[in-house]
Structures are given as structure tokens and as C-alpha cells.
Amino acid sequence: MKKNLRTTLFVSISAAILTGCQVPTTEPAPRPQKTISCKLPVLTLLPESAGRKEKGGIEISVDPVTYKTERGQNKSRTVVQPNFGEAILAPTDPSTGRPFPFVEDRVEPYLKTSPDRLAFLIKINNKLPRVFRGAGTVVQYNVAGKLIAVDQTGYGEMLGAIIPPRTEMQLTVTGPSLDTLPDQGTIGIFFYDVVTATDAAGNVTEKQNFEWFFNYSTKPVEETAPIEIQRHFLGPNQR
């Protein structure tokens, strides 16, 4: 009886000691969060601008592309001082006898608009009895009452368009960077010198101009994303 009592007492004391000596578990520190944002364009065709315009047997329609948000990352590295716990683990550079540099690597997210330029989907329907060629067309934009000429690379597809009779082609033209546009206003897109007639020798005898106007505004978009932070010593092959 006494032996059983001693055994029970020993087990109880041992359990109490072990329980008191347990190292409390800790959750890993949450990653810092960052609010990222960008602006999505909203373009609405003005009522007086018909969606499809036909002149000289060529029918053209213009629609804004669908804009979306995309995430990107900015990476940076900064030399910092290690804390006490990090310092006691510092490896030593054999060539100098000094600890390796200690750095903090940060990966910070950002939000961007895609595409990052004014862009439109163009449909050209050739109702002529001959091949239509887009060569010679000039594309311009009117932003808040000011004409803005763009590089021909923005409408290279238009210049290279070759459309057989009674067929339709879809292509994309791009304009100025969204960063250069106001948050709201009226935007016009113009196609000048669209060839609609030629003579028997192929000489141009008729050109037409097309224009559309859109109400332009922006819608802010916000998201929350984590910041990745890594603190470490730079080894000999990491510099």
C-alpha cells in the first residue's frame, strides 16, 4: 500500500515538473500586409457616335478593350544590423575573419492596369468588290480637346491590313499611355485617309475619315497583399 502511494506521488510530481518546464509553442509572426491599388479605365461610347460607321463601302466599328488588373513585384536588398539572436549565429568570412554582411530582402507587391495604354478593338468590314488595304491610314486621338498623334507602331496592324471583298477583319490599335490621361473627360479616336476607291491603275481616287467619341473615367481598385521579408547573412556566393 505504501509502495503504491509513493509511486503515485512520484508520478504526480514528475508530471507537474514536466508540465511546468514545457516550452510554450508560438505561432509564426504574420507577414506584413500592404494595400495596393490602380485605376481601371471605363470608356462609354457617346450617343452621337454610332457604333458602326460606313463610308464608301467600308464599315468600321470601334470598341474599347477589356482592362484588368495584374500583380507585380518590386524586389530590394538592404544591408541592416542583425539583432542579438541573429548576431550569435553570424558565420565568419575565412578570408577576412569578419562576419558576412547581414541583409534584409523585401519583395513588395504592386497592382497595375493591363494593358497600360489606351487600346481599341477595330472591326473592318469590306463591302467593296475589291481588296481593301489599310496602308496610308493615319490614326489620331483627341484627349480633353487636344489632338495627340501616336507612333505608327500603335496602329501597325491597321496599316498592314489586307481584307478581301465581303470579308471582315478584327485588329487592335493602341494609343497614349494611361498615365498621361486625365481621370475623366472625352476621348476621340480618328481614322484619316481611309482609302475607299481607286482607279484601274490602282491610284487612289477617294478617301474617307472616320471618328468616334467616348466618355472616359477611371475606377479605383484596391487589394491587400503580403510583403515577403527575409533576413540573412550573405554567403560568399550570394553577393
C-alpha angles and dihedrals in degrees: 000000000000090000092054090048092052091048093050091048091049092050092048094050092045091051091049092050093048092047091051093050097052115124107236113241116237129203115236112262111265116252114254114257129221131199110230126188147174139170125256116209118236115199123185123184110240114241094243091057109080114218094231123034124192125196128162093350096309118111119195131182127188127202129171116247120248110264122210140175124254130189123230136176135231115204124201138171124204130182108236139169115264118233121240095272092048094044095058089059094051113138117220126235105236092210095057105017089231129115117267116257115277117223142179117222116201129190109192122186127224135185124231138180119246122238095027094204136064104272137177137191110230126200118194119191113194109210093168123108089238139054116285119220123195094205112125096028116134120208121203136170132216113209118184091337097314124110113232120194116205134203114273090240086074091065101026091127089058093051091050096045116128111180122183119223117289094008133111132224131196122208141156131244123191130204140182124341114273088234089068095053126092118244090253141007143096121305124194128194120201133192110199128192098011104177111235102161140028134177127243091276092054095254115146112253101167137031130180135200124219129194140180132183128208135188106236127203138147133235118207117228123196132189136171119232135171125254114226113220125182124178118194148136117267111239123209092270097046103066 
